[in-house]
């Protein structure tokens, strides 16, 4: 909640600072008023884009938290205690603990309706979530069949999902830079 308030405050501060430029300058030529008019017309569009980004980041917060939890549970699969489990026990553990987290992330992302400018980034996130669910489901099936080649293939899906996550984060960073918004503490 504090992050959301901080993010909203940052957006308000950035918007208010944006309009603090000097207005005492006299136009140098006849085209200057037209340029000022163009800049004034562009400002509401930029403000709307920034506002849409802030709203998207706020809406994404629960999904980002679900993704962080999912990643944490993926890393837990490397725990030595996990290695002592039989394939059937591993499959059951993944089915009851990891698969629900992957599906939770997928549902949280589906619930978000992004602005037009953010729809491509959100589509990347949706592909990431779909690959997570597919990868986890395939791992369960492979473990139940005791087919390690399929486990490796399923693991590749999870790696692809994390690459998509990085790509989406990179694109959001670019948008944040465009709108002078600090996202350094808002990514997973």
MODELLER restraints for C-alpha pairs under 7 A, 6 or more apart:
rsr = mdl.restraints
at = mdl.atoms
rsr.add(forms.Gaussian(group=physical.xy_distance, feature=features.Distance(at['CA:4:A'], at['CA:58:A']), mean=6.04, stdev=0.5))
rsr.add(forms.Gaussian(group=physical.xy_distance, feature=features.Distance(at['CA:15:A'], at['CA:47:A']), mean=6.94, stdev=0.5))
rsr.add(forms.Gaussian(group=physical.xy_distance, feature=features.Distance(at['CA:27:A'], at['CA:33:A']), mean=6.68, stdev=0.5))
rsr.add(forms.Gaussian(group=physical.xy_distance, feature=features.Distance(at['CA:50:A'], at['CA:179:A']), mean=5.67, stdev=0.5))
rsr.add(forms.Gaussian(group=physical.xy_distance, feature=features.Distance(at['CA:52:A'], at['CA:115:A']), mean=6.19, stdev=0.5))
rsr.add(forms.Gaussian(group=physical.xy_distance, feature=features.Distance(at['CA:56:A'], at['CA:114:A']), mean=6.30, stdev=0.5))
rsr.add(forms.Gaussian(group=physical.xy_distance, feature=features.Distance(at['CA:59:A'], at['CA:112:A']), mean=6.67, stdev=0.5))
rsr.add(forms.Gaussian(group=physical.xy_distance, feature=features.Distance(at['CA:63:A'], at['CA:105:A']), mean=5.64, stdev=0.5))
rsr.add(forms.Gaussian(group=physical.xy_distance, feature=features.Distance(at['CA:63:A'], at['CA:108:A']), mean=5.48, stdev=0.5))
rsr.add(forms.Gaussian(group=physical.xy_distance, feature=features.Distance(at['CA:63:A'], at['CA:109:A']), mean=6.20, stdev=0.5))
rsr.add(forms.Gaussian(group=physical.xy_distance, feature=features.Distance(at['CA:64:A'], at['CA:188:A']), mean=6.37, stdev=0.5))
rsr.add(forms.Gaussian(group=physical.xy_distance, feature=features.Distance(at['CA:66:A'], at['CA:101:A']), mean=6.87, stdev=0.5))
rsr.add(forms.Gaussian(group=physical.xy_distance, feature=features.Distance(at['CA:66:A'], at['CA:105:A']), mean=5.45, stdev=0.5))
rsr.add(forms.Gaussian(group=physical.xy_distance, feature=features.Distance(at['CA:67:A'], at['CA:105:A']), mean=6.13, stdev=0.5))
rsr.add(forms.Gaussian(group=physical.xy_distance, feature=features.Distance(at['CA:68:A'], at['CA:188:A']), mean=6.26, stdev=0.5))
rsr.add(forms.Gaussian(group=physical.xy_distance, feature=features.Distance(at['CA:70:A'], at['CA:98:A']), mean=6.77, stdev=0.5))
rsr.add(forms.Gaussian(group=physical.xy_distance, feature=features.Distance(at['CA:70:A'], at['CA:101:A']), mean=5.65, stdev=0.5))
rsr.add(forms.Gaussian(group=physical.xy_distance, feature=features.Distance(at['CA:70:A'], at['CA:102:A']), mean=6.38, stdev=0.5))
rsr.add(forms.Gaussian(group=physical.xy_distance, feature=features.Distance(at['CA:73:A'], at['CA:98:A']), mean=6.52, stdev=0.5))
rsr.add(forms.Gaussian(group=physical.xy_distance, feature=features.Distance(at['CA:87:A'], at['CA:143:A']), mean=5.30, stdev=0.5))
rsr.add(forms.Gaussian(group=physical.xy_distance, feature=features.Distance(at['CA:87:A'], at['CA:144:A']), mean=6.59, stdev=0.5))
rsr.add(forms.Gaussian(group=physical.xy_distance, feature=features.Distance(at['CA:87:A'], at['CA:146:A']), mean=6.71, stdev=0.5))
rsr.add(forms.Gaussian(group=physical.xy_distance, feature=features.Distance(at['CA:88:A'], at['CA:143:A']), mean=6.54, stdev=0.5))
rsr.add(forms.Gaussian(group=physical.xy_distance, feature=features.Distance(at['CA:88:A'], at['CA:144:A']), mean=5.74, stdev=0.5))
rsr.add(forms.Gaussian(group=physical.xy_distance, feature=features.Distance(at['CA:91:A'], at['CA:140:A']), mean=4.80, stdev=0.5))
rsr.add(forms.Gaussian(group=physical.xy_distance, feature=features.Distance(at['CA:91:A'], at['CA:143:A']), mean=5.70, stdev=0.5))
rsr.add(forms.Gaussian(group=physical.xy_distance, feature=features.Distance(at['CA:91:A'], at['CA:144:A']), mean=6.31, stdev=0.5))
rsr.add(forms.Gaussian(group=physical.xy_distance, feature=features.Distance(at['CA:94:A'], at['CA:140:A']), mean=6.75, stdev=0.5))
rsr.add(forms.Gaussian(group=physical.xy_distance, feature=features.Distance(at['CA:95:A'], at['CA:140:A']), mean=6.63, stdev=0.5))
rsr.add(forms.Gaussian(group=physical.xy_distance, feature=features.Distance(at['CA:99:A'], at['CA:133:A']), mean=6.68, stdev=0.5))
rsr.add(forms.Gaussian(group=physical.xy_distance, feature=features.Distance(at['CA:99:A'], at['CA:136:A']), mean=6.10, stdev=0.5))
rsr.add(forms.Gaussian(group=physical.xy_distance, feature=features.Distance(at['CA:102:A'], at['CA:129:A']), mean=6.84, stdev=0.5))
rsr.add(forms.Gaussian(group=physical.xy_distance, feature=features.Distance(at['CA:102:A'], at['CA:132:A']), mean=6.03, stdev=0.5))
rsr.add(forms.Gaussian(group=physical.xy_distance, feature=features.Distance(at['CA:102:A'], at['CA:133:A']), mean=5.43, stdev=0.5))
rsr.add(forms.Gaussian(group=physical.xy_distance, feature=features.Distance(at['CA:103:A'], at['CA:133:A']), mean=6.31, stdev=0.5))
rsr.add(forms.Gaussian(group=physical.xy_distance, feature=features.Distance(at['CA:105:A'], at['CA:129:A']), mean=6.56, stdev=0.5))
rsr.add(forms.Gaussian(group=physical.xy_distance, feature=features.Distance(at['CA:106:A'], at['CA:126:A']), mean=6.92, stdev=0.5))
rsr.add(forms.Gaussian(group=physical.xy_distance, feature=features.Distance(at['CA:106:A'], at['CA:129:A']), mean=5.08, stdev=0.5))
rsr.add(forms.Gaussian(group=physical.xy_distance, feature=features.Distance(at['CA:106:A'], at['CA:130:A']), mean=6.80, stdev=0.5))
rsr.add(forms.Gaussian(group=physical.xy_distance, feature=features.Distance(at['CA:109:A'], at['CA:126:A']), mean=6.51, stdev=0.5))
rsr.add(forms.Gaussian(group=physical.xy_distance, feature=features.Distance(at['CA:114:A'], at['CA:122:A']), mean=6.95, stdev=0.5))
rsr.add(forms.Gaussian(group=physical.xy_distance, feature=features.Distance(at['CA:121:A'], at['CA:168:A']), mean=5.47, stdev=0.5))
rsr.add(forms.Gaussian(group=physical.xy_distance, feature=features.Distance(at['CA:121:A'], at['CA:171:A']), mean=6.79, stdev=0.5))
rsr.add(forms.Gaussian(group=physical.xy_distance, feature=features.Distance(at['CA:124:A'], at['CA:164:A']), mean=6.18, stdev=0.5))
rsr.add(forms.Gaussian(group=physical.xy_distance, feature=features.Distance(at['CA:124:A'], at['CA:168:A']), mean=6.10, stdev=0.5))
rsr.add(forms.Gaussian(group=physical.xy_distance, feature=features.Distance(at['CA:125:A'], at['CA:164:A']), mean=6.88, stdev=0.5))
rsr.add(forms.Gaussian(group=physical.xy_distance, feature=features.Distance(at['CA:125:A'], at['CA:165:A']), mean=6.32, stdev=0.5))
rsr.add(forms.Gaussian(group=physical.xy_distance, feature=features.Distance(at['CA:125:A'], at['CA:168:A']), mean=6.48, stdev=0.5))
rsr.add(forms.Gaussian(group=physical.xy_distance, feature=features.Distance(at['CA:128:A'], at['CA:161:A']), mean=4.36, stdev=0.5))
rsr.add(forms.Gaussian(group=physical.xy_distance, feature=features.Distance(at['CA:128:A'], at['CA:162:A']), mean=6.94, stdev=0.5))
rsr.add(forms.Gaussian(group=physical.xy_distance, feature=features.Distance(at['CA:128:A'], at['CA:164:A']), mean=5.57, stdev=0.5))
rsr.add(forms.Gaussian(group=physical.xy_distance, feature=features.Distance(at['CA:128:A'], at['CA:165:A']), mean=6.28, stdev=0.5))
rsr.add(forms.Gaussian(group=physical.xy_distance, feature=features.Distance(at['CA:131:A'], at['CA:157:A']), mean=5.79, stdev=0.5))
rsr.add(forms.Gaussian(group=physical.xy_distance, feature=features.Distance(at['CA:131:A'], at['CA:158:A']), mean=6.40, stdev=0.5))
rsr.add(forms.Gaussian(group=physical.xy_distance, feature=features.Distance(at['CA:131:A'], at['CA:161:A']), mean=5.52, stdev=0.5))
rsr.add(forms.Gaussian(group=physical.xy_distance, feature=features.Distance(at['CA:132:A'], at['CA:157:A']), mean=6.95, stdev=0.5))
rsr.add(forms.Gaussian(group=physical.xy_distance, feature=features.Distance(at['CA:132:A'], at['CA:158:A']), mean=5.47, stdev=0.5))
rsr.add(forms.Gaussian(group=physical.xy_distance, feature=features.Distance(at['CA:132:A'], at['CA:161:A']), mean=6.02, stdev=0.5))
rsr.add(forms.Gaussian(group=physical.xy_distance, feature=features.Distance(at['CA:135:A'], at['CA:154:A']), mean=4.61, stdev=0.5))
rsr.add(forms.Gaussian(group=physical.xy_distance, feature=features.Distance(at['CA:135:A'], at['CA:155:A']), mean=6.32, stdev=0.5))
rsr.add(forms.Gaussian(group=physical.xy_distance, feature=features.Distance(at['CA:135:A'], at['CA:157:A']), mean=5.12, stdev=0.5))
rsr.add(forms.Gaussian(group=physical.xy_distance, feature=features.Distance(at['CA:135:A'], at['CA:158:A']), mean=5.52, stdev=0.5))
rsr.add(forms.Gaussian(group=physical.xy_distance, feature=features.Distance(at['CA:136:A'], at['CA:154:A']), mean=6.99, stdev=0.5))
rsr.add(forms.Gaussian(group=physical.xy_distance, feature=features.Distance(at['CA:138:A'], at['CA:154:A']), mean=5.46, stdev=0.5))
rsr.add(forms.Gaussian(group=physical.xy_distance, feature=features.Distance(at['CA:139:A'], at['CA:151:A']), mean=5.11, stdev=0.5))
rsr.add(forms.Gaussian(group=physical.xy_distance, feature=features.Distance(at['CA:139:A'], at['CA:154:A']), mean=5.53, stdev=0.5))
rsr.add(forms.Gaussian(group=physical.xy_distance, feature=features.Distance(at['CA:142:A'], at['CA:148:A']), mean=6.68, stdev=0.5))
rsr.add(forms.Gaussian(group=physical.xy_distance, feature=features.Distance(at['CA:142:A'], at['CA:150:A']), mean=5.37, stdev=0.5))
rsr.add(forms.Gaussian(group=physical.xy_distance, feature=features.Distance(at['CA:142:A'], at['CA:151:A']), mean=5.46, stdev=0.5))
rsr.add(forms.Gaussian(group=physical.xy_distance, feature=features.Distance(at['CA:143:A'], at['CA:151:A']), mean=6.90, stdev=0.5))
rsr.add(forms.Gaussian(group=physical.xy_distance, feature=features.Distance(at['CA:169:A'], at['CA:187:A']), mean=6.82, stdev=0.5))
rsr.add(forms.Gaussian(group=physical.xy_distance, feature=features.Distance(at['CA:173:A'], at['CA:183:A']), mean=6.77, stdev=0.5))
rsr.add(forms.Gaussian(group=physical.xy_distance, feature=features.Distance(at['CA:176:A'], at['CA:182:A']), mean=6.55, stdev=0.5))
rsr.add(forms.Gaussian(group=physical.xy_distance, feature=features.Distance(at['CA:176:A'], at['CA:183:A']), mean=6.73, stdev=0.5))
